[in-house]
């Protein structure tokens, strides 16, 4: 079990809190990330009509993002670890913002497809970079807190994206909406480049007390040396890496239901009108946002109190979160509409309770200078769960005429996730590269 180290006496002065400003920028980057990836979904009816794009071609355009996003997770993580998270995250946001704005200039299928690929390429660097920043800029005892915080922004962005974008389209048309949303990301990138430094020690606003607090409470020491002790594929030798990847796959399989099929489920199976659906569909995401922040804070408090070891704490929240997520299966047999919605809110909150630990794990287990690579590998595998989930759900609904079997199947996937974290995930500690 790790001991919390008190900084040297000479540094016991009132500490600055620059790391939390950095944390706020990390949160905002993910919120913008999810807003930008939602713009096309909201604008699709308008641009498909204006540009004469049939539904089958629109399906290819919408899927293009996920393929480039998933496949570039490892390269993006390697880039961030090799060249630093300042340029890793800054270039990521700038690239996807340019792709978003340029979508407003699209003339047809090929240009839309190319911009969607560009969006995926840019967004691939966000989560791996944030995981690397969390490992450098925050003490181990705050890792789940900052991880839960920045990932919670995805729920905020997803919840506000649709009403915000629909309002903008009505106000300034779909083309200018892409331009405006992209410009927000460019402003963020400028602020990031001006404010962020690669290490806490280099930041002019951070005092020695805060630096000492961070560094004396980290097992893995970070310095100017960016050499990686192994190649990315050598990580696959380690059991914990497999457990992290497979477990996050099951979490994302369930999570993607809430941003793909939930509106259709509420309208077609539960008989809701469009306005009512728009409100209800945001409830699970908002519940998830709160649950993830609370889970991150609570798990870090348990680790600091030494009531449980780091391994036991991570497993507790991962398994408890996925157990809550099994409520997605109970929703299939709920007769009351609002009871089904309540169960879905619990299920989504459960996925975020687990996610607060998922994004802490790369910093817990990665070899030196490889946190972003580990996060990228984990996120790549997980996003194939996101790709397969909507496809399998659609197939089941098409064959059965109901969402019930699809929801029960999702619960089955969640149960496999519980077994994975209970049995495959071993002691949570940094991987020591062979000499």
LOMIRO-880149 format. One record per residue (C-alpha): x, y, z; residue in one letter; chain. Coordinates in nm, 4 decimals, padded with zeros to 6 digits. Example, Ala and Ser with C-alpha at 12.3 -4.5 7.8 and 13.67 -1.06 7.14 Angstrom:
2
- 01.2300_-00.4500_00.7800_A_A
- 01.3670_-00.1060_00.7140_S_A
//
This chain:
435
- 00.0000_00.0000_00.0000_X_A
- 00.1259_00.3439_-00.0895_X_A
- 00.2167_00.5953_00.1774_X_A
- 00.1249_00.9600_00.1419_X_A
- 00.4427_01.1611_00.1756_X_A
- 00.4433_01.5019_00.3381_X_A
- 00.6429_01.7668_00.1482_X_A
- 00.9619_01.8972_00.3094_X_A
- 00.9190_02.1529_00.5829_X_A
- 01.0568_02.4338_00.3695_X_A
- 00.7721_02.3953_00.1241_X_A
- 00.4883_02.4047_00.3789_X_A
- 00.3460_02.7389_00.2690_X_A
- 00.0083_02.8108_00.1161_X_A
- -00.0015_02.6066_-00.2012_X_A
- -00.1144_02.7372_-00.5364_X_A
- -00.3801_02.5393_-00.7263_X_A
- -00.2591_02.5754_-01.0830_X_A
- -00.3152_02.2037_-01.1461_X_A
- -00.6909_02.2566_-01.1093_X_A
- -00.6884_02.5297_-01.3746_X_A
- -00.5181_02.2732_-01.5973_X_A
- -00.7880_02.0258_-01.4926_X_A
- -01.0548_02.2762_-01.5970_X_A
- -00.8954_02.3088_-01.9410_X_A
- -00.8826_01.9291_-01.9701_X_A
- -01.2543_01.9149_-01.8843_X_A
- -01.3383_02.1833_-02.1396_X_A
- -01.1413_02.0029_-02.4123_X_A
- -01.3503_01.6877_-02.3670_X_A
- -01.6765_01.8867_-02.3553_X_A
- -01.5854_02.0545_-02.6866_X_A
- -01.4810_01.7121_-02.8175_X_A
- -01.8296_01.5688_-02.7660_X_A
- -02.0097_01.8769_-02.8938_X_A
- -01.8042_01.8700_-03.2154_X_A
- -01.8692_01.5019_-03.2824_X_A
- -02.2451_01.5612_-03.2416_X_A
- -02.2821_01.8510_-03.4876_X_A
- -02.3146_01.6282_-03.7940_X_A
- -02.5871_01.4146_-03.6349_X_A
- -02.8000_01.7231_-03.5667_X_A
- -02.7297_01.8809_-03.9057_X_A
- -02.7736_01.5591_-04.1066_X_A
- -03.1387_01.6202_-04.2104_X_A
- -03.0488_01.9664_-04.3426_X_A
- -02.7266_01.8861_-04.5269_X_A
- -02.8502_01.5539_-04.6668_X_A
- -03.1426_01.7384_-04.8254_X_A
- -02.9340_02.0309_-04.9524_X_A
- -02.6465_01.8149_-05.0823_X_A
- -02.8711_01.5258_-05.2007_X_A
- -02.6969_01.2638_-04.9855_X_A
- -02.8990_00.9394_-04.9479_X_A
- -02.9262_00.7527_-04.6186_X_A
- -02.6769_00.4800_-04.7102_X_A
- -02.4058_00.7361_-04.7920_X_A
- -02.4862_00.9288_-04.4739_X_A
- -02.4286_00.6088_-04.2785_X_A
- -02.0760_00.5840_-04.4217_X_A
- -02.0114_00.9509_-04.3388_X_A
- -02.1280_00.9095_-03.9794_X_A
- -01.9180_00.5944_-03.9283_X_A
- -01.5988_00.7425_-04.0770_X_A
- -01.5264_00.9262_-03.7517_X_A
- -01.5221_00.6127_-03.5374_X_A
- -01.2796_00.4196_-03.7567_X_A
- -01.0125_00.6899_-03.7757_X_A
- -01.0695_00.7743_-03.4092_X_A
- -01.0265_00.4167_-03.2874_X_A
- -00.7363_00.3181_-03.5133_X_A
- -00.5261_00.6242_-03.4253_X_A
- -00.5509_00.5934_-03.0472_X_A
- -00.2122_00.4239_-03.0092_X_A
- -00.0244_00.6547_-03.2509_X_A
- -00.1818_00.9568_-03.0789_X_A
- -00.0791_00.8257_-02.7375_X_A
- 00.2752_00.7568_-02.8594_X_A
- 00.2971_01.1086_-03.0054_X_A
- 00.1822_01.2682_-02.6783_X_A
- 00.4313_01.0678_-02.4706_X_A
- 00.7161_01.1233_-02.7160_X_A
- 00.6689_01.4944_-02.7895_X_A
- 00.4725_01.6038_-02.4850_X_A
- 00.1073_01.6527_-02.3969_X_A
- 00.1233_02.0274_-02.4614_X_A
- 00.1533_01.9736_-02.8343_X_A
- -00.0316_01.6398_-02.8154_X_A
- -00.3566_01.7837_-02.6796_X_A
- -00.3164_02.1293_-02.8354_X_A
- -00.2626_01.9915_-03.1870_X_A
- -00.5459_01.7435_-03.1359_X_A
- -00.8009_02.0138_-03.0513_X_A
- -00.6741_02.2440_-03.3271_X_A
- -00.6952_01.9695_-03.5909_X_A
- -01.0449_01.8525_-03.5037_X_A
- -01.1641_02.2163_-03.4794_X_A
- -01.0320_02.2893_-03.8284_X_A
- -01.2060_01.9749_-03.9563_X_A
- -01.5308_02.0843_-03.7879_X_A
- -01.5229_02.4340_-03.9354_X_A
- -01.4243_02.3015_-04.2793_X_A
- -01.7305_02.0746_-04.2784_X_A
- -01.9346_02.3913_-04.3283_X_A
- -01.7721_02.4220_-04.6722_X_A
- -01.8615_02.0662_-04.7788_X_A
- -02.0001_02.0222_-05.1299_X_A
- -02.0963_01.6552_-05.1231_X_A
- -02.0238_01.3012_-05.0078_X_A
- -01.6469_01.2950_-05.0556_X_A
- -01.5731_01.6230_-04.8809_X_A
- -01.8012_01.5325_-04.5899_X_A
- -01.6394_01.1904_-04.5629_X_A
- -01.2909_01.3462_-04.5616_X_A
- -01.3826_01.6010_-04.2939_X_A
- -01.5350_01.3298_-04.0779_X_A
- -01.2156_01.1266_-04.1055_X_A
- -01.0224_01.4406_-04.0112_X_A
- -01.2424_01.4884_-03.7057_X_A
- -01.1637_01.1339_-03.5911_X_A
- -00.7913_01.1824_-03.6519_X_A
- -00.7911_01.5002_-03.4428_X_A
- -01.0068_01.3710_-03.1582_X_A
- -00.7943_01.0562_-03.1244_X_A
- -00.5368_01.2490_-02.9204_X_A
- -00.7717_01.3926_-02.6566_X_A
- -00.8143_01.1109_-02.4060_X_A
- -00.4588_00.9676_-02.4288_X_A
- -00.3150_01.3172_-02.3793_X_A
- -00.5417_01.3883_-02.0830_X_A
- -00.4395_01.0613_-01.9182_X_A
- -00.0733_01.1589_-01.9588_X_A
- -00.1345_01.5056_-01.8144_X_A
- -00.3154_01.3549_-01.5148_X_A
- -00.0139_01.1340_-01.4402_X_A
- 00.2313_01.4261_-01.4555_X_A
- 00.0348_01.7111_-01.3072_X_A
- -00.1594_01.5428_-01.0260_X_A
- -00.0504_01.3346_-00.7270_X_A
- -00.1501_00.9697_-00.7270_X_A
- -00.3993_01.0390_-00.4480_X_A
- -00.6018_01.2670_-00.6831_X_A
- -00.5803_01.0493_-00.9947_X_A
- -00.9365_00.9143_-00.9907_X_A
- -01.0710_01.2605_-00.9063_X_A
- -00.9141_01.4271_-01.2091_X_A
- -00.9902_01.1268_-01.4314_X_A
- -01.3559_01.1292_-01.3313_X_A
- -01.3663_01.5063_-01.3745_X_A
- -01.2317_01.5260_-01.7284_X_A
- -01.4302_01.2223_-01.8496_X_A
- -01.7506_01.3643_-01.6984_X_A
- -01.7276_01.6413_-01.9583_X_A
- -01.8279_01.3880_-02.2241_X_A
- -02.1677_01.3551_-02.0560_X_A
- -02.2051_01.7316_-02.0260_X_A
- -02.1084_01.7816_-02.3899_X_A
- -02.3417_01.5050_-02.5035_X_A
- -02.6324_01.6425_-02.2978_X_A
- -02.6113_02.0042_-02.4170_X_A
- -02.4904_01.9387_-02.7718_X_A
- -02.8223_01.8598_-02.9357_X_A
- -03.0296_02.1556_-02.8087_X_A
- -02.7337_02.3938_-02.8600_X_A
- -02.6710_02.2818_-03.2171_X_A
- -03.0385_02.2733_-03.3145_X_A
- -03.0715_02.6316_-03.1857_X_A
- -02.7630_02.7461_-03.3793_X_A
- -02.8833_02.5817_-03.7014_X_A
- -03.2158_02.7613_-03.6690_X_A
- -03.0333_03.0887_-03.6018_X_A
- -02.7466_03.0878_-03.8541_X_A
- -02.7979_02.7748_-04.0768_X_A
- -02.6032_02.4493_-04.0706_X_A
- -02.2933_02.5695_-04.2558_X_A
- -02.2209_02.8579_-04.0188_X_A
- -02.2985_02.6323_-03.7223_X_A
- -02.0013_02.4107_-03.8162_X_A
- -01.7806_02.7188_-03.8516_X_A
- -01.8816_02.8636_-03.5132_X_A
- -01.8465_02.5353_-03.3239_X_A
- -01.5036_02.4791_-03.4794_X_A
- -01.3947_02.8319_-03.3850_X_A
- -01.4657_02.7597_-03.0174_X_A
- -01.2071_02.4819_-03.0262_X_A
- -00.9500_02.7066_-03.1925_X_A
- -00.9900_02.9621_-02.9126_X_A
- -00.9349_02.6820_-02.6601_X_A
- -00.6169_02.5719_-02.8424_X_A
- -00.4739_02.9252_-02.8275_X_A
- -00.5440_02.9505_-02.4542_X_A
- -00.3908_02.6049_-02.3972_X_A
- -00.0728_02.6909_-02.5860_X_A
- -00.0346_03.0135_-02.3870_X_A
- -00.1128_02.8691_-02.0415_X_A
- 00.0059_02.5083_-02.0251_X_A
- 00.3630_02.3909_-01.9616_X_A
- 00.4866_02.0363_-02.0046_X_A
- 00.5719_01.9963_-01.6356_X_A
- 00.4464_02.1665_-01.3173_X_A
- 00.8011_02.2787_-01.2391_X_A
- 00.8082_02.4916_-01.5553_X_A
- 00.4864_02.6809_-01.4850_X_A
- 00.5456_03.0409_-01.3690_X_A
- 00.2239_03.0537_-01.1648_X_A
- 00.2926_02.7377_-00.9622_X_A
- 00.4814_02.7682_-00.6347_X_A
- 00.7215_02.5175_-00.4795_X_A
- 00.4652_02.3994_-00.2269_X_A
- 00.2292_02.2765_-00.4975_X_A
- 00.5123_02.1173_-00.6975_X_A
- 00.6360_01.9356_-00.3874_X_A
- 00.2845_01.8176_-00.3042_X_A
- 00.2510_01.6660_-00.6519_X_A
- 00.5960_01.5106_-00.6804_X_A
- 00.6210_01.3712_-00.3257_X_A
- 00.2902_01.1878_-00.3766_X_A
- 00.3752_01.0125_-00.7026_X_A
- 00.5240_00.6668_-00.7316_X_A
- 00.6296_00.7153_-01.0939_X_A
- 00.8709_01.0077_-01.1185_X_A
- 00.8468_01.2340_-01.4231_X_A
- 01.1318_01.4378_-01.5648_X_A
- 01.2670_01.5734_-01.8907_X_A
- 01.3639_01.2269_-02.0173_X_A
- 01.0923_01.1046_-02.2567_X_A
- 01.2519_00.7703_-02.3482_X_A
- 01.0050_00.4797_-02.3491_X_A
- 01.1252_00.1519_-02.1936_X_A
- 00.9388_-00.0719_-02.4415_X_A
- 00.7447_-00.0706_-02.7676_X_A
- 00.3678_-00.0348_-02.7486_X_A
- 00.2940_-00.3923_-02.8560_X_A
- 00.5133_-00.5258_-02.5754_X_A
- 00.2480_-00.3980_-02.3353_X_A
- 00.0319_-00.6881_-02.4517_X_A
- 00.2547_-00.9240_-02.2500_X_A
- 00.0916_-00.7969_-01.9328_X_A
- -00.2285_-00.9333_-01.7862_X_A
- -00.3459_-00.5989_-01.6479_X_A
- -00.3299_-00.4383_-01.9925_X_A
- -00.5611_-00.7076_-02.1300_X_A
- -00.7962_-00.6651_-01.8356_X_A
- -00.8086_-00.2881_-01.8866_X_A
- -00.8779_-00.3169_-02.2604_X_A
- -01.1411_-00.5916_-02.2381_X_A
- -01.3143_-00.4321_-01.9415_X_A
- -01.3409_-00.0925_-02.1080_X_A
- -01.4772_-00.2676_-02.4198_X_A
- -01.7721_-00.3958_-02.2159_X_A
- -01.8315_-00.0554_-02.0555_X_A
- -01.8355_00.1214_-02.3921_X_A
- -02.0617_-00.1435_-02.5435_X_A
- -02.3282_-00.0395_-02.2922_X_A
- -02.2432_00.3321_-02.2984_X_A
- -02.2882_00.3769_-02.6716_X_A
- -02.6532_00.2711_-02.6474_X_A
- -02.7241_00.6015_-02.4740_X_A
- -02.5828_00.8170_-02.7561_X_A
- -02.7030_00.6054_-03.0495_X_A
- -03.0241_00.4064_-02.9940_X_A
- -03.1791_00.5635_-02.6825_X_A
- -03.3806_00.8311_-02.8713_X_A
- -03.5264_00.5664_-03.1057_X_A
- -03.6028_00.3379_-02.8105_X_A
- -03.7885_00.6138_-02.6269_X_A
- -03.9933_00.7167_-02.9300_X_A
- -04.0714_00.3816_-03.0938_X_A
- -04.0908_00.1460_-02.7971_X_A
- -04.1984_00.3812_-02.5187_X_A
- -04.4212_00.6074_-02.7300_X_A
- -04.2660_00.9423_-02.6386_X_A
- -04.3045_01.2539_-02.8515_X_A
- -03.9966_01.4267_-02.9877_X_A
- -03.9942_01.7107_-02.7336_X_A
- -04.0433_01.4737_-02.4401_X_A
- -03.7769_01.2410_-02.5794_X_A
- -03.5252_01.5260_-02.6113_X_A
- -03.5589_01.5987_-02.2396_X_A
- -03.5662_01.2381_-02.1197_X_A
- -03.2703_01.1292_-02.3348_X_A
- -03.0482_01.3817_-02.1560_X_A
- -03.1343_01.2491_-01.8069_X_A
- -02.9047_00.9412_-01.8112_X_A
- -02.6140_01.1564_-01.9315_X_A
- -02.6679_01.4141_-01.6571_X_A
- -02.6937_01.1381_-01.3945_X_A
- -02.3715_00.9928_-01.5321_X_A
- -02.1936_01.3268_-01.5068_X_A
- -02.2715_01.3617_-01.1352_X_A
- -02.1997_00.9952_-01.0590_X_A
- -01.8570_01.0039_-01.2239_X_A
- -01.7362_01.3098_-01.0334_X_A
- -01.8607_01.1686_-00.7021_X_A
- -01.7041_00.8270_-00.7726_X_A
- -01.3666_00.9832_-00.8514_X_A
- -01.3668_01.1903_-00.5330_X_A
- -01.4886_00.9031_-00.3153_X_A
- -01.2425_00.6456_-00.4488_X_A
- -00.9477_00.8807_-00.3937_X_A
- -01.0678_00.9470_-00.0399_X_A
- -01.0791_00.5726_00.0311_X_A
- -00.7245_00.5267_-00.1031_X_A
- -00.5966_00.8173_00.1107_X_A
- -00.7665_00.6781_00.4219_X_A
- -00.5929_00.3404_00.3657_X_A
- -00.9186_00.1579_00.4386_X_A
- -00.8602_-00.0337_00.1159_X_A
- -00.5570_-00.0820_-00.1041_X_A
- -00.5368_00.0853_-00.4435_X_A
- -00.6124_-00.2483_-00.6133_X_A
- -00.9157_-00.3187_-00.3940_X_A
- -01.0490_00.0352_-00.4454_X_A
- -01.0164_00.0243_-00.8233_X_A
- -01.1838_-00.3187_-00.8374_X_A
- -01.4617_-00.2125_-00.5990_X_A
- -01.5664_00.0842_-00.8114_X_A
- -01.5234_-00.0982_-01.1431_X_A
- -01.7348_-00.3929_-01.0315_X_A
- -01.9921_-00.1787_-00.8481_X_A
- -02.0263_00.0444_-01.1537_X_A
- -02.0800_-00.2473_-01.3906_X_A
- -02.3261_-00.4029_-01.1451_X_A
- -02.5280_-00.0815_-01.1628_X_A
- -02.4973_-00.0963_-01.5427_X_A
- -02.6779_-00.4336_-01.5400_X_A
- -02.9960_-00.2316_-01.4806_X_A
- -03.0045_-00.1838_-01.8580_X_A
- -03.1277_-00.5436_-01.8715_X_A
- -03.3925_-00.4833_-01.6051_X_A
- -03.5283_-00.1965_-01.8165_X_A
- -03.6276_-00.4589_-02.0740_X_A
- -03.8818_-00.6117_-01.8347_X_A
- -04.0048_-00.2870_-01.6755_X_A
- -04.3679_-00.2160_-01.7656_X_A
- -04.3727_00.1443_-01.6446_X_A
- -04.2091_00.3925_-01.8830_X_A
- -04.0670_00.6039_-01.6036_X_A
- -03.9423_00.3016_-01.4115_X_A
- -03.7589_00.1940_-01.7272_X_A
- -03.6109_00.5447_-01.7586_X_A
- -03.5001_00.5353_-01.3932_X_A
- -03.3290_00.2010_-01.4519_X_A
- -03.1529_00.3399_-01.7581_X_A
- -03.0322_00.6380_-01.5522_X_A
- -02.8867_00.3965_-01.2952_X_A
- -02.7243_00.1937_-01.5743_X_A
- -02.5620_00.4986_-01.7332_X_A
- -02.4469_00.6238_-01.3931_X_A
- -02.2907_00.2817_-01.3373_X_A
- -02.0867_00.3015_-01.6565_X_A
- -01.9476_00.6371_-01.5429_X_A
- -01.8666_00.5101_-01.1931_X_A
- -01.6554_00.2453_-01.3657_X_A
- -01.5134_00.5006_-01.6112_X_A
- -01.3763_00.7130_-01.3263_X_A
- -01.1414_00.4224_-01.2523_X_A
- -01.0827_00.3278_-01.6158_X_A
- -00.9141_00.6607_-01.6864_X_A
- -00.7125_00.6458_-01.3637_X_A
- -00.5699_00.3017_-01.4444_X_A
- -00.3265_00.4085_-01.7213_X_A
- -00.1446_00.6340_-01.4754_X_A
- -00.1496_00.3558_-01.2156_X_A
- 00.0031_00.0814_-01.4308_X_A
- 00.1900_00.2397_-01.7233_X_A
- 00.5679_00.2118_-01.7463_X_A
- 00.7560_00.5405_-01.7259_X_A
- 00.6700_00.7843_-02.0089_X_A
- 00.4015_00.5535_-02.1505_X_A
- 00.0799_00.6668_-01.9809_X_A
- -00.0671_00.8139_-02.3002_X_A
- 00.0282_00.5026_-02.4975_X_A
- -00.1463_00.2769_-02.2450_X_A
- -00.4514_00.5056_-02.2448_X_A
- -00.4569_00.5028_-02.6254_X_A
- -00.4368_00.1234_-02.6411_X_A
- -00.7173_00.0890_-02.3867_X_A
- -00.9341_00.3457_-02.5655_X_A
- -00.8749_00.1893_-02.9086_X_A
- -01.0094_-00.1473_-02.7964_X_A
- -01.2972_00.0134_-02.6075_X_A
- -01.4143_00.2057_-02.9103_X_A
- -01.4599_-00.1124_-03.1072_X_A
- -01.7112_-00.1954_-02.8365_X_A
- -01.8728_00.1343_-02.9267_X_A
- -01.8699_00.0448_-03.2956_X_A
- -02.0122_-00.3055_-03.2474_X_A
- -02.2736_-00.2124_-02.9866_X_A
- -02.5008_-00.0046_-03.2128_X_A
- -02.4660_-00.2574_-03.4977_X_A
- -02.5574_-00.5583_-03.2818_X_A
- -02.8422_-00.3683_-03.1174_X_A
- -02.9787_-00.2714_-03.4594_X_A
- -02.9567_-00.6309_-03.5823_X_A
- -03.1404_-00.7656_-03.2760_X_A
- -03.4130_-00.5008_-03.3019_X_A
- -03.4558_-00.5751_-03.6735_X_A
- -03.4907_-00.9484_-03.6062_X_A
- -03.7172_-00.9271_-03.3001_X_A
- -03.9050_-00.6017_-03.3526_X_A
- -03.8220_-00.4961_-02.9961_X_A
- -03.5361_-00.3538_-02.7925_X_A
- -03.5888_-00.5986_-02.5048_X_A
- -03.3504_-00.8708_-02.6238_X_A
- -03.0896_-00.6090_-02.7150_X_A
- -03.1027_-00.4600_-02.3638_X_A
- -03.0700_-00.8050_-02.2074_X_A
- -02.7739_-00.8801_-02.4348_X_A
- -02.6079_-00.5552_-02.3212_X_A
- -02.6511_-00.6662_-01.9602_X_A
- -02.4822_-00.9943_-02.0508_X_A
- -02.1856_-00.8032_-02.1884_X_A
- -02.1724_-00.6050_-01.8648_X_A
- -02.1652_-00.9275_-01.6626_X_A
- -01.8612_-01.0408_-01.8634_X_A
- -01.7012_-00.7080_-01.7718_X_A
- -01.7573_-00.7808_-01.4028_X_A
- -01.5892_-01.1209_-01.4363_X_A
- -01.3015_-00.9597_-01.6249_X_A
- -01.2248_-00.7035_-01.3551_X_A
- -01.2796_-00.9534_-01.0724_X_A
- -01.0623_-01.2323_-01.2132_X_A
- -00.8256_-01.0985_-01.4805_X_A
- -00.7249_-00.7632_-01.3321_X_A
- -00.4353_-00.8255_-01.0935_X_A
- -00.2504_-00.6022_-00.8517_X_A
- -00.2648_-00.2410_-00.9675_X_A
- 00.0943_-00.1149_-00.9811_X_A
- 00.3334_00.0299_-01.2411_X_A
- 00.4668_-00.2154_-01.4975_X_A
- 00.8406_-00.2598_-01.4567_X_A
- 01.0072_-00.2962_-01.7943_X_A
- 01.2507_-00.5890_-01.8188_X_A
- 01.6151_-00.4814_-01.8032_X_A
//
